[in-house]
Amino acid sequence: MTRGSLGLVTLLATIAVGTSSTSGHPVESVITLLQGLAKTSESEGKEEEVLYSKFEHWCATSIKTLATTTAEEKAKLETLASQIASYNKTISVLDSEIGALTDELLTLSEEGSAAQKERGAGAQLYSEEKAALDDTIAAIKEALQILTTTKSKTDTGLLQQTLQKVTALVRYKATPSQLKLLQEVDEPKERPDLKTEGDYDSHIKGYKFKSDSVVELLKELALKFEDELTATNAAETNAINAFTLANHARTNVVTAKEESRSAKNTERNSAAEQLATAEGNQASTQADLDADSASLSDTKSACDLKKTEWEE
């Protein structure tokens, strides 16, 4: 019952009381009824005021709560947007760094393969050079042994065979004069006609002179090729050491870069997980904001409508 209805009932009751001066008048029953209605209307009016007061309190509380909630949700969305942007930037930077490390590791791998191939070729060349020097030195020593044990003999077949081998081995490293001397001793000579006793002695002296010269030459060549072998061995040792050091250094660099890439991958995965969580929170918070904003709008509309109805 509205305030207008309550006023109307009270007015009618007042009028009825003013017109009833005689007991038992027919209007007495109407008066009694109107007085009861007045009391009922007054009671209902008070109840409506209490209910409306509670409704007003609910409206104020609900609107305040929803307004606070939506404000917090908007602030949270701003924070989440900032976090998402930060995670995306972190992931982008890490992807770039991981890519660069991967390229560097590929280059190091290629360099390692090239160095290994080069070392293999160097080892093969060393093996061939050492074998050639060993053969040359052995042949020279063999020729020296033959010469020192057959100086007084004219049968030079074995010597010539050995000197042919020596000449073939040293021809690219001996001087023209050295090669000429070896070839002179190497070439078989016909025994000269010995007409007098002095001719034999002259022949023997000439052979002995050439033999002595070849011995000295072979000793000289032996030293030369032994020195070359020593230098070759030293160069190979240095090459092996340099390769080992470079390979060790490269391995350390590779290990460091692999560890760095692994750490960055871990960091990226963590950032990706945080990004996914933030995006999920963003979606749910946006849904909550949409729902709470709709509730706030509906609540304001309902409260405004009720207020208008109550004031009429």
MARDREN-208308 format. One record per residue: x, y, z of N, C-alpha, C in turn; residue in three letters. Coordinates in steps of 0.1 Angstrom, whole numbers, padded with zeros to 4 digits, always signed. Example, Ala and Ser with C-alpha at 12.3 -4.5 7.8 and 13.67 -1.06 7.14 Angstrom:
BEGIN
+0132-0057+0078+0123-0045+0078+0132-0033+0078ala;+0128-0022+0071+0137-0011+0071+0129+0000+0079ser;
END
This chain:
BEGIN
+0009-0012+0000+0000+0000+0000+0009+0012+0000met;+0005+0022-0009+0014+0034-0010+0010+0044+0000thr;+0018+0055+0001+0015+0066+0010+0002+0073+0006arg;-0001+0073-0007-0014+0079-0011-0026+0071-0006gly;-0025+0058-0007-0036+0049-0002-0038+0051+0013ser;-0027+0051+0020-0027+0053+0035-0034+0066+0038leu;-0031+0077+0032-0037+0090+0034-0052+0090+0031gly;-0055+0083+0021-0069+0082+0017-0077+0075+0028leu;-0072+0064+0033-0080+0056+0043-0081+0065+0056val;-0070+0071+0059-0070+0080+0072-0081+0091+0070thr;-0082+0097+0059-0091+0108+0056-0105+0103+0057leu;-0108+0091+0052-0121+0085+0052-0125+0082+0066leu;-0116+0077+0074-0119+0074+0088-0122+0086+0096ala;-0115+0097+0093-0117+0109+0101-0131+0115+0097thr;-0135+0114+0085-0148+0119+0080-0159+0111+0087ile;-0157+0098+0088-0167+0089+0093-0169+0091+0108ala;-0159+0094+0115-0160+0097+0129-0167+0110+0132val;-0165+0119+0123-0172+0133+0124-0187+0132+0122gly;-0191+0122+0114-0205+0122+0111-0213+0112+0119thr;-0207+0105+0129-0214+0095+0137-0216+0100+0151ser;-0228+0105+0155-0231+0110+0168-0242+0102+0175ser;-0248+0093+0169-0259+0085+0175-0255+0071+0175thr;-0257+0064+0187-0254+0050+0188-0263+0042+0180ser;-0258+0031+0174-0267+0022+0166-0269+0027+0152gly;-0263+0037+0148-0265+0043+0135-0259+0033+0125his;-0265+0031+0113-0259+0022+0103-0245+0025+0099pro;-0242+0037+0100-0228+0040+0095-0217+0036+0105val;-0222+0031+0117-0212+0027+0127-0203+0016+0122glu;-0210+0006+0115-0202-0005+0110-0192-0001+0100ser;-0195+0009+0092-0186+0015+0082-0174+0022+0089val;-0178+0029+0099-0168+0036+0107-0158+0026+0113ile;-0163+0016+0119-0155+0005+0125-0145-0001+0114thr;-0151-0003+0103-0143-0009+0092-0132+0001+0087leu;-0136+0013+0086-0126+0023+0081-0115+0025+0092leu;-0118+0025+0104-0108+0026+0114-0098+0015+0114gln;-0104+0003+0112-0095-0009+0110-0085-0008+0098gly;-0091-0003+0087-0083-0002+0075-0072+0009+0077leu;-0076+0019+0085-0066+0030+0087-0054+0024+0095ala;-0057+0016+0105-0046+0010+0113-0038+0001+0104lys;-0045-0008+0096-0038-0017+0087-0029-0010+0077thr;-0034+0001+0071-0027+0009+0061-0015+0015+0068ser;-0017+0020+0080-0006+0027+0086+0005+0017+0089glu;+0002+0004+0093+0012-0006+0096+0019-0011+0083ser;+0011-0013+0073+0017-0017+0060+0026-0006+0054glu;+0022+0006+0056+0031+0017+0052+0044+0017+0058gly;+0044+0015+0072+0057+0014+0079+0065+0003+0074lys;+0059-0009+0071+0066-0021+0066+0073-0018+0053glu;+0065-0011+0044+0070-0007+0031+0082+0002+0032glu;+0081+0012+0042+0093+0021+0044+0105+0013+0048glu;+0103+0003+0057+0114-0005+0062+0120-0013+0050val;+0111-0019+0042+0116-0027+0031+0124-0018+0021leu;+0118-0007+0018+0125+0002+0009+0138+0007+0014tyr;+0139+0009+0027+0151+0014+0033+0162+0003+0032ser;+0158-0010+0034+0167-0021+0032+0171-0022+0018lys;+0162-0020+0008+0165-0020-0006+0175-0010-0010phe;+0173+0003-0004+0182+0013-0007+0196+0010-0002glu;+0197+0004+0010+0210+0000+0015+0216-0011+0007his;+0208-0020+0002+0213-0031-0007+0219-0025-0020trp;+0211-0015-0025+0215-0008-0038+0229-0001-0036cys;+0230+0006-0025+0242+0014-0022+0254+0004-0021ala;+0252-0006-0013+0262-0016-0010+0266-0024-0023thr;+0256-0028-0030+0259-0036-0042+0266-0027-0053ser;+0262-0015-0055+0268-0006-0065+0282-0003-0061ile;+0284+0000-0048+0298+0002-0043+0307-0010-0045lys;+0302-0021-0041+0310-0034-0042+0313-0037-0057thr;+0303-0036-0066+0306-0038-0080+0315-0028-0086leu;+0314-0015-0082+0322-0005-0087+0337-0007-0083ala;+0338-0011-0070+0352-0014-0065+0358-0026-0073thr;+0349-0037-0074+0354-0049-0081+0358-0046-0096thr;+0350-0039-0103+0353-0036-0117+0366-0027-0118thr;+0367-0018-0108+0379-0009-0108+0392-0018-0106ala;+0391-0028-0097+0402-0037-0094+0405-0046-0106glu;+0394-0050-0113+0396-0058-0125+0402-0050-0136glu;+0399-0038-0138+0405-0030-0148+0420-0028-0145lys;+0423-0025-0132+0437-0023-0128+0445-0036-0130ala;+0439-0047-0127+0445-0060-0129+0448-0063-0144lys;+0438-0059-0152+0440-0061-0167+0452-0052-0172leu;+0453-0040-0166+0464-0032-0170+0478-0038-0166glu;+0478-0044-0154+0490-0051-0149+0493-0063-0158thr;+0483-0071-0161+0485-0083-0169+0489-0079-0183leu;+0484-0068-0189+0488-0064-0202+0503-0060-0202ala;+0507-0053-0191+0521-0050-0190+0530-0062-0189ser;+0525-0072-0181+0533-0084-0179+0534-0092-0192gln;+0523-0093-0199+0523-0100-0212+0532-0094-0222ile;+0532-0080-0223+0542-0073-0231+0556-0076-0228ala;+0559-0076-0214+0572-0079-0210+0576-0093-0213ser;+0567-0103-0211+0571-0117-0214+0573-0119-0229tyr;+0565-0112-0237+0567-0113-0252+0580-0107-0256asn;+0584-0096-0250+0597-0090-0253+0608-0099-0249lys;+0607-0105-0237+0617-0114-0232+0619-0126-0241thr;+0608-0132-0245+0608-0143-0254+0615-0139-0267ile;+0611-0128-0272+0617-0123-0285+0632-0121-0284ser;+0637-0115-0273+0651-0113-0271+0658-0127-0270val;+0652-0136-0262+0658-0149-0260+0659-0157-0273leu;+0648-0156-0281+0648-0163-0294+0659-0158-0302asp;+0662-0145-0302+0672-0139-0310+0686-0144-0305ser;+0688-0144-0292+0700-0148-0286+0703-0163-0288glu;+0692-0171-0287+0693-0186-0289+0697-0188-0304ile;+0691-0181-0313+0694-0183-0327+0708-0179-0330gly;+0713-0168-0324+0727-0164-0326+0737-0175-0321ala;+0734-0180-0309+0742-0191-0303+0742-0203-0312leu;+0730-0207-0317+0729-0218-0326+0738-0216-0338thr;+0738-0204-0344+0746-0201-0356+0761-0202-0352asp;+0764-0197-0340+0778-0197-0336+0783-0212-0334glu;+0775-0220-0328+0778-0234-0326+0780-0241-0339leu;+0771-0238-0349+0773-0244-0362+0786-0240-0368leu;+0789-0227-0367+0802-0223-0372+0814-0230-0366thr;+0813-0231-0352+0824-0238-0345+0825-0253-0349leu;+0813-0259-0351+0813-0273-0356+0820-0274-0370ser;+0817-0265-0378+0823-0265-0392+0838-0262-0391glu;+0842-0253-0382+0856-0250-0380+0863-0262-0375glu;+0857-0269-0365+0863-0281-0360+0864-0292-0370gly;+0854-0294-0378+0855-0304-0389+0866-0301-0399ser;+0867-0288-0402+0877-0283-0412+0891-0285-0406ala;+0893-0282-0393+0906-0284-0386+0909-0299-0385ala;+0900-0307-0382+0902-0321-0382+0906-0327-0395gln;+0900-0322-0406+0903-0326-0419+0917-0322-0423lys;+0921-0309-0419+0934-0304-0422+0945-0312-0414glu;+0941-0315-0402+0951-0322-0394+0953-0336-0399arg;+0942-0342-0404+0944-0355-0410+0953-0355-0423gly;+0951-0344-0431+0959-0343-0443+0973-0341-0439ala;+0976-0332-0428+0989-0330-0424+0996-0342-0418gly;+0988-0350-0411+0994-0363-0406+0997-0373-0417ala;+0989-0373-0427+0992-0382-0439+1004-0377-0446gln;+1006-0364-0448+1017-0358-0455+1030-0361-0447leu;+1029-0359-0434+1040-0362-0425+1044-0377-0426tyr;+1034-0386-0426+1037-0400-0427+1045-0403-0439ser;+1040-0397-0450+1047-0400-0463+1061-0394-0463glu;+1063-0382-0458+1076-0376-0458+1085-0383-0449glu;+1080-0387-0437+1089-0395-0428+1093-0408-0434lys;+1084-0415-0441+1087-0428-0447+1098-0426-0458ala;+1097-0415-0466+1106-0412-0476+1120-0409-0470ala;+1120-0401-0459+1133-0398-0453+1139-0410-0446leu;+1131-0418-0440+1136-0431-0434+1142-0440-0445asp;+1135-0441-0456+1140-0449-0467+1154-0444-0472asp;+1154-0430-0474+1166-0424-0479+1178-0426-0470thr;+1176-0423-0457+1186-0425-0447+1191-0439-0446ile;+1182-0449-0447+1185-0463-0446+1193-0467-0459ala;+1190-0462-0470+1197-0465-0483+1211-0459-0482ala;+1212-0447-0477+1225-0440-0476+1234-0448-0467ile;+1229-0452-0455+1237-0460-0446+1241-0473-0451lys;+1232-0479-0459+1235-0492-0465+1247-0490-0475glu;+1246-0479-0483+1257-0477-0493+1270-0474-0486ala;+1270-0467-0474+1282-0464-0467+1288-0477-0462leu;+1279-0486-0457+1284-0498-0452+1291-0507-0463gln;+1285-0506-0475+1291-0514-0486+1304-0508-0490ile;+1304-0495-0490+1317-0488-0495+1328-0490-0484leu;+1325-0490-0472+1336-0491-0462+1340-0506-0460thr;+1333-0515-0466+1337-0529-0465+1342-0534-0478thr;+1342-0527-0489+1346-0532-0502+1355-0521-0509thr;+1362-0514-0501+1370-0503-0507+1381-0509-0517lys;+1386-0520-0513+1397-0526-0521+1393-0536-0532ser;+1380-0537-0534+1375-0547-0543+1370-0540-0556lys;+1372-0546-0567+1368-0540-0579+1354-0545-0583thr;+1348-0555-0577+1335-0560-0579+1325-0550-0573asp;+1320-0541-0580+1311-0531-0575+1296-0533-0578thr;+1292-0545-0581+1278-0547-0585+1268-0543-0574gly;+1271-0548-0562+1261-0545-0551+1262-0530-0548leu;+1273-0524-0548+1275-0510-0546+1267-0502-0556leu;+1268-0505-0569+1261-0498-0579+1246-0499-0577gln;+1242-0511-0574+1227-0513-0571+1222-0504-0560gln;+1230-0503-0549+1226-0495-0538+1227-0480-0541thr;+1237-0476-0548+1239-0462-0552+1228-0457-0562leu;+1223-0467-0570+1212-0463-0579+1199-0460-0570gln;+1197-0468-0560+1186-0465-0551+1188-0452-0544lys;+1200-0449-0539+1203-0436-0532+1201-0424-0542val;+1206-0426-0554+1204-0415-0564+1190-0412-0567thr;+1182-0423-0568+1167-0421-0571+1161-0413-0559ala;+1165-0416-0547+1159-0410-0535+1163-0396-0533leu;+1175-0392-0536+1180-0379-0533+1181-0370-0544val;+1176-0374-0556+1178-0366-0568+1171-0353-0568arg;+1160-0351-0560+1153-0338-0559+1159-0329-0549tyr;+1168-0334-0540+1174-0326-0529+1189-0325-0530lys;+1196-0333-0538+1210-0332-0539+1214-0322-0550ala;+1226-0316-0549+1230-0306-0559+1235-0314-0572thr;+1236-0307-0583+1240-0313-0595+1254-0320-0594pro;+1263-0313-0587+1276-0319-0585+1276-0332-0577ser;+1267-0332-0567+1266-0344-0559+1260-0356-0567gln;+1250-0352-0575+1244-0363-0583+1254-0368-0593leu;+1262-0359-0599+1272-0363-0609+1282-0373-0603lys;+1286-0370-0590+1296-0379-0584+1290-0393-0581leu;+1277-0393-0577+1270-0406-0574+1269-0414-0587leu;+1265-0407-0598+1263-0413-0610+1276-0419-0616gln;+1287-0412-0614+1300-0417-0619+1304-0430-0612glu;+1302-0430-0599+1305-0443-0592+1295-0454-0596val;+1283-0449-0598+1272-0458-0601+1273-0465-0614asp;+1279-0458-0624+1279-0463-0638+1291-0474-0638glu;+1287-0485-0644+1298-0496-0645+1308-0492-0655pro;+1321-0495-0651+1332-0491-0660+1339-0504-0665lys;+1342-0504-0678+1350-0516-0683+1364-0516-0677glu;+1369-0528-0674+1382-0529-0669+1392-0524-0679arg;+1400-0514-0676+1410-0509-0686+1421-0520-0689pro;+1426-0518-0701+1438-0527-0705+1450-0523-0697asp;+1455-0532-0690+1467-0530-0681+1479-0534-0689leu;+1486-0525-0694+1498-0528-0702+1510-0529-0694lys;+1511-0521-0683+1523-0521-0674+1518-0523-0660thr;+1527-0525-0651+1524-0527-0637+1519-0514-0631glu;+1523-0503-0636+1519-0490-0631+1505-0487-0634gly;+1500-0492-0645+1486-0490-0649+1477-0495-0639asp;+1479-0507-0633+1470-0513-0623+1470-0504-0611tyr;+1481-0500-0607+1482-0491-0595+1474-0478-0597asp;+1475-0473-0609+1468-0460-0612+1453-0462-0612ser;+1448-0474-0617+1434-0477-0617+1429-0478-0603his;+1436-0485-0595+1432-0487-0581+1432-0474-0573ile;+1441-0465-0576+1441-0452-0569+1429-0444-0573lys;+1426-0444-0586+1414-0437-0591+1401-0441-0585gly;+1400-0454-0584+1387-0459-0578+1387-0456-0563tyr;+1398-0457-0556+1399-0454-0542+1395-0439-0540lys;+1400-0430-0549+1397-0416-0547+1382-0413-0548phe;+1376-0419-0558+1362-0417-0560+1354-0424-0549lys;+1358-0435-0544+1351-0441-0533+1352-0433-0520ser;+1363-0427-0518+1365-0418-0506+1356-0406-0507asp;+1355-0401-0520+1347-0389-0522+1332-0392-0520ser;+1328-0404-0525+1314-0408-0523+1311-0411-0509val;+1320-0416-0501+1318-0419-0487+1315-0405-0480val;+1323-0396-0483+1322-0383-0476+1308-0376-0480glu;+1305-0378-0493+1292-0373-0498+1280-0380-0491leu;+1281-0393-0490+1270-0400-0484+1269-0396-0469leu;+1280-0394-0462+1280-0390-0448+1273-0376-0447lys;+1277-0368-0457+1271-0354-0457+1256-0355-0460glu;+1252-0364-0469+1238-0365-0473+1230-0371-0461leu;+1237-0381-0454+1230-0387-0443+1227-0377-0432ala;+1237-0368-0429+1234-0358-0419+1223-0348-0424leu;+1224-0345-0437+1214-0336-0442+1199-0342-0440lys;+1198-0354-0444+1184-0360-0443+1180-0364-0429phe;+1190-0367-0420+1187-0369-0406+1182-0355-0400glu;+1189-0344-0403+1184-0331-0398+1170-0328-0404asp;+1168-0331-0416+1155-0329-0422+1144-0337-0415glu;+1148-0350-0412+1138-0359-0405+1135-0353-0391leu;+1146-0348-0384+1144-0342-0371+1135-0330-0372thr;+1137-0322-0382+1129-0310-0384+1114-0314-0387ala;+1113-0324-0395+1100-0329-0399+1092-0334-0387thr;+1099-0342-0379+1093-0347-0366+1089-0336-0357asn;+1098-0326-0356+1095-0314-0347+1083-0307-0352ala;+1082-0305-0366+1071-0297-0372+1058-0305-0369ala;+1058-0318-0370+1046-0326-0368+1042-0325-0353glu;+1052-0326-0345+1049-0325-0330+1042-0311-0327thr;+1048-0301-0333+1042-0287-0331+1028-0286-0337asn;+1026-0292-0349+1013-0292-0355+1003-0299-0346ala;+1007-0311-0341+0998-0319-0332+0995-0310-0320ile;+1005-0304-0314+1003-0296-0302+0993-0284-0304asn;+0996-0278-0316+0988-0266-0319+0973-0271-0322ala;+0972-0282-0329+0958-0287-0331+0951-0291-0318phe;+0959-0297-0309+0953-0301-0296+0948-0289-0288thr;+0957-0279-0288+0954-0267-0280+0942-0260-0286leu;+0942-0258-0300+0930-0252-0306+0918-0259-0305ala;+0919-0273-0305+0907-0281-0304+0902-0280-0290asn;+0911-0280-0280+0907-0279-0266+0900-0265-0263his;+0906-0255-0269+0900-0241-0267+0886-0241-0274ala;+0885-0247-0286+0872-0247-0293+0862-0255-0285arg;+0866-0266-0279+0857-0274-0271+0852-0266-0259thr;+0861-0259-0253+0856-0251-0241+0846-0240-0246asn;+0849-0234-0257+0840-0224-0262+0826-0230-0265val;+0826-0242-0272+0814-0249-0275+0806-0252-0263val;+0813-0257-0253+0807-0261-0240+0800-0249-0234thr;+0807-0238-0233+0802-0225-0227+0790-0221-0235ala;+0790-0221-0248+0779-0216-0256+0767-0226-0255lys;+0770-0239-0254+0759-0248-0253+0752-0247-0239glu;+0760-0244-0229+0754-0242-0215+0746-0229-0216glu;+0751-0219-0222+0744-0206-0223+0731-0208-0231ser;+0732-0215-0242+0719-0217-0249+0709-0225-0241arg;+0714-0235-0234+0705-0243-0226+0699-0235-0215ser;+0706-0226-0209+0701-0217-0198+0690-0208-0204ala;+0693-0203-0216+0684-0193-0223+0671-0201-0227lys;+0673-0213-0231+0661-0221-0235+0652-0224-0222asn;+0659-0226-0211+0651-0228-0199+0644-0215-0195thr;+0651-0204-0196+0645-0191-0193+0634-0188-0202glu;+0635-0191-0215+0625-0189-0225+0612-0197-0222arg;+0615-0210-0218+0604-0219-0215+0596-0214-0203asn;+0603-0208-0193+0597-0203-0181+0589-0190-0185ser;+0595-0182-0193+0587-0170-0198+0575-0174-0206ala;+0576-0184-0214+0564-0189-0222+0553-0194-0212ala;+0557-0201-0202+0547-0206-0192+0541-0194-0185glu;+0549-0185-0181+0543-0173-0174+0534-0165-0184gln;+0538-0164-0196+0530-0157-0206+0516-0164-0208leu;+0517-0178-0208+0504-0185-0210+0495-0183-0198ala;+0501-0183-0186+0493-0181-0173+0487-0167-0173thr;+0496-0157-0177+0491-0143-0177+0480-0141-0187ala;+0481-0147-0199+0471-0146-0209+0458-0153-0204glu;+0459-0164-0197+0447-0171-0192+0441-0162-0181gly;+0449-0156-0173+0443-0147-0163+0437-0135-0169asn;+0443-0130-0180+0437-0119-0187+0423-0122-0193gln;+0422-0134-0199+0409-0138-0204+0399-0140-0194ala;+0402-0146-0182+0392-0148-0172+0389-0135-0165ser;+0399-0126-0163+0396-0113-0157+0387-0105-0166thr;+0390-0105-0179+0381-0098-0188+0367-0103-0188gln;+0366-0116-0187+0352-0122-0186+0345-0117-0173ala;+0353-0117-0162+0347-0112-0149+0343-0098-0150asp;+0352-0090-0156+0349-0075-0158+0336-0073-0166leu;+0335-0081-0177+0323-0079-0185+0310-0083-0177asp;+0311-0094-0170+0300-0098-0162+0297-0088-0151ala;+0307-0084-0144+0305-0074-0133+0300-0061-0138asp;+0305-0057-0149+0301-0044-0155+0286-0045-0159ser;+0282-0056-0164+0268-0058-0168+0259-0058-0155ala;+0264-0065-0145+0257-0065-0132+0256-0051-0126ser;+0266-0043-0127+0266-0030-0121+0256-0021-0129leu;+0256-0023-0142+0246-0015-0150+0232-0019-0147ser;+0230-0032-0146+0216-0037-0143+0212-0032-0129asp;+0221-0033-0119+0218-0029-0106+0214-0014-0105thr;+0222-0006-0111+0219+0008-0112+0205+0011-0118lys;+0202+0004-0129+0189+0006-0135+0178+0002-0126ser;+0179-0010-0120+0169-0015-0111+0167-0005-0099ala;+0178-0001-0093+0177+0008-0082+0171+0022-0086cys;+0174+0027-0097+0169+0040-0102+0154+0038-0104asp;+0150+0027-0110+0136+0025-0113+0128+0024-0100leu;+0133+0016-0090+0126+0015-0078+0125+0028-0070lys;+0135+0036-0071+0135+0049-0065+0124+0058-0071lys;+0123+0058-0084+0113+0066-0091+0099+0061-0087thr;+0097+0048-0086+0084+0043-0082+0080+0047-0068glu;+0090+0046-0059+0088+0050-0045+0085+0064-0043trp;+0090+0073-0051+0089+0087-0050+0075+0092-0056glu;+0069+0083-0064+0057+0087-0070+0045+0087-0060glu;
END
